[in-house]
Amino acid sequence: MFGFIALNKPSEITSHDCVARVRKILKLRKVGHGGTLDPLATGVLPIAVGKATRLLQFLPENKAYRALIRLGVQTTTDDLQGEVIQSQSAPTLTLEQVEPLLRQFIGTIQQTPPIYSAIQRDGKRLYDLARQGETVEVPVRTVQVAHINLVAWYPGEFPELEIDIACGPGTYIRAIARDLGAMLNLGGTLAKLTRTESCGMKLSESITLEQLKIEIDQGSFSLISPDVALQHLDQILLSEIDGKRWLQGQRIAQDLSPLSVSEVVRVYQEEDNLLGIGTIVKFDNYQVLSPKIVLNLNAN
């Protein structure tokens, strides 16, 4: 099996748990995921099957979410999994006070990820250090937020704001909820999160674990082809001779004039025979195609 699954991850299980369940359903060990979702979050979790696990790093990076932010509550984890640090009711808070602040989160922004996150420091996950009671310094990172659109406003003792967010890799929606609450001097936390798009895969095209099991049992399941998942990359077609040299890890010289140095491309021998992923490099004042990932799909 060689390809991808747009899995609709359920709440209250980890991304690693999802991989384990897919392995069991497919009866295949080589399964991986692209882009961790928090246990409480739901939505698109890209799954790679077989040798496609080597291609996860080349999938599109942008993501999209639907988030429900609860204002007036601050937690240790910046979502409802954590302990409440402070609580302050805000029944008079209006959307007119909140909505203009959302603009400050659009564009290139500096963001401090939550203390409880999977970021590594000195080889250890931050959430492990936090659970051990260590003082954790979280490095500020630069992230991209393409847009934030208002979906709904729910007034009350602890008002809630529902928004759609499109962003680049590494963006923490929990941090946006926390920082929005801080701007209002009320506190804020993420009450619910659904990833609606990841790695070019959309929630509307995703499949649940239960559906996957049914389709496998019925023999009707089909993987997302790497040709579809990687269509954002340019492709190069090699001759039979060059294709054999490519599979041996050799650089290939041919007309690469439309492509730029360092560009990542799909490499084929025939239109439906993906050989792997290459990159354009400069060699002796001309450009050559250098192997990055070599896929010998005919080998065991």
N, C-alpha and C positions, 0 to 999 in steps of 0.2 A: 504494500500500500504506500502511496506517495502522493501527498497533497495536504490540504488544510480543512479544518472544520471551524465554522463560526458558531461557537458554543454559547448558548444563553445561560450564563452562570446563575444558579440559584443563590439565595441569601443564606448566610450562616454556615457556609463551608468555604474552605480556602481554595485558592487557585491550584495549589498542589493536590488537594483532594480531588479536584475535577480531573486533573491529569491521571491520577490513579484509577478513577472510575472509567475514564475513556480507555485506558490500557486494558482493564478487565473486560469491557464490552467488546473491544476489537480483538482481544486476545493477542496483543502486540505490545512489546516492551518499549520500542522506540517511539515515544510520544512526548511532546513538550508544549509549553504555552508561551505566548508572546504578550508580556505586559500584565503584571500582577494586579488583581482586584482585591480590595479589602474584603474580609469575610462577610461583612454585612451588605456589601455592594452587590448589585445584580447587573446583568447585561452581557455585552459581547466580550468573550474571552477567546482570542484566536488560539487554535490548537493546531500544531503541526504533527504530521504522521509520517513515520518512516524517515527516509533521507531528507524529507522536507524540513526536519528539525534544524538542518544546517542553513536553511534559507530564512529563518525567522528574523535575523538581523537586517535583512534587506527589504522587509515589508514596509509600506508607508508608515510614517511615524505619528501623524496627527490623530487626535482622538476627540470624541465629543461625548458630553454627559448631560443628563437631566438631574439636577440636584435640588433637594429640599433643605433649606437652611432655617434653623430655629434660632431666633434671637432672644436674648435675655438669659441664656444658659451657656456656661463655659464648662468644658470637661477636660480631663487629663489627656485624652486621645484626640480631641477635636471632633469626635463623633459620639453617638449614643452608646458605644461600647465602653467608654471610659467613665470614671467617677466624676460626679458633678463637683466642680471647684467652687463655683458661685452661681447664684440664681437671682435674677432681678426681673420682676414682672414689668411689662411695658404695654399696658392696654391702650394707651393713647398714641402709640407709635403709628405713623402713617406711611404709606408707600411713597408719598411725595418727599418724605425725609430720607428714605432709603435708596430709592432708585438712582438719584444723581451720583451716589457714592460708587455704584457699580462701574462707572466709566474709569475709575482709577485702577481697575484691575484689567483693563483692556490694553493690548499692545505688548511691548517688551517690559516686563516688570521684575523686580527683585522679590524673592519669596523665601521665607524661612519654613522649611518643611516641618511637619509635626514631629515632636520628640519620639512618639511611637510610630516609626516608619521603618521600611526595609533598607534604608540607606546604610551603607557600610562605613565604619570608621575603625581603622586598624584591624581589619578583618572580621569585625563583629557588627551585627545588625544593631541599629540604634534602639529598636524596641527591646532587644535583649538587655542592653546596657541600662535602659530606663527601668525595666522590671527588676533588675538587680539593685536598684536604688542609687546607681551612679549618677553624678552630675554630668549631664550630656550637653555639649556645645554643638548645636546643629548648624552646619555651614549654610550660609545664604546662597541661593542659586538664582540664575537668570532663566526665566521661562517666557514662553510666548502664549498669549491668549488672543485668539483671532476675533471672537465676539462673545458677548453675553446678552441673551435675549430673555426678557421677562415672560414667564408663562402664567403665573398666578400669584396673588397676595392673599394671605389668610390672617386677618387681624384677630386679636385675642390677648389673653394674659401673656402668652409667649408667642408673638407673631411669627409666621413662617412665610418665607419667600421661595417660590419655585422658579428656577431659571434653567435655560439651556446654555451650555458652555462648549465652545470649540477651542481646542488648545493644542500646544505642542507637547512633546515628550517631557516627562519629569514634573509636570504641573500637578500640584496637590489641591484638590477641590476642598478638602478639609481645612487647608490653610486659608483659602479664600473665605470660607465660612467664619473661621476664627478672626481673621483680620477685619472683616466687615463688622462683626460684633464689637471689636475693639474701637473702630472708628465711631461707633454709636455710643461708646462707653456703657455697653450693656452686656457684652459677651455674645458669642455666637458659636454654634456647633452644627455639624452636618447631621441632619436627621434621616436622610435617605439619599441614595445615589444609584443611578442606573447609567451604565456606559452604553451609549446609543451607537457608537462607531469606534472601531479600533483596527489599525493596520489595513484600512480599506474595506473592512467587513462591517456590515450594518445589522442593527438589532432586528430589523424587519426580515432579514434573510437568515437569521440564526436558528439554531435547533437546540432543544432541551436534551438533557441526558436521557430522559424517558423516551423522547422521540427517536433519539439515536439508537437506543436499544431495540425499539420496535422495527425500525428500518433495517437494521443489521439482521435481525431474526427473519425478516421477510425477504431479504436479499435485494432491497430496493435502494439502499444507501449508496451515495456517490460523494467522493471528496471534491473539494474546490481545487481545481487544477492550478499548479504553480504558474501556468501561463496567464491565468486570470489574476491571481494574487499579486503577481509581479509585473503587471502590464504597465505600471508607471515607469519602468526601466526600458531604455532603448535596447534593441536586440541586434545581434550580429550573427550572420549565417556563415558557417565554415564549410569548406569542401571536405570530402571524405578523408583526404590525406591530412589536411590541417586538423580535422576533428580527432584523428588518431594521435597526432602530436600533442594536441590540447589535453587529451586524457592521460598523457605521460607527463603533464605538468610543464610543457614547453611554451615559451612565448611565441605568439603568432604575429607576423608582420603582414599587413594588408592595408587597403585604403581605409583609413580611419579619420579622414579629414573633417567630416561633419561633427565629430565627437571631440570633447575637450579632455585635457589631461586630468586624471583622477576620477573621471566619470565611471560609474559602475553600470555594467550592462549584462543582459542575459545572452548566453552563448548557445547557439543551436548548430547541429549538423544538418538536420532537415527541419522543416517548419514545426514538426511535432516531436523532435528529439532534443530535449534540453540537456546540454552537456554540463552546464554549471553557470557560475557567475565570474565575470572578469572585470578588470579595471584597466583603463587606458593609462599607460605610463610613457615617459619620454626616455628614449634610448638612442644614444649617438645622434642626437638632433632630429630624430624622427619618432613618431608614435607607434607603439606596439601594444598588442593585447596580451595582458599578463593574467594568468589564472589566479583566482582568488578562492573559489570553491569549485572543485572538480567533482562532478556527479557521474559515476559510471553505473548507470541504472541497470545495465545488463549483468553486472557482477553481483555475486552473492554478498 
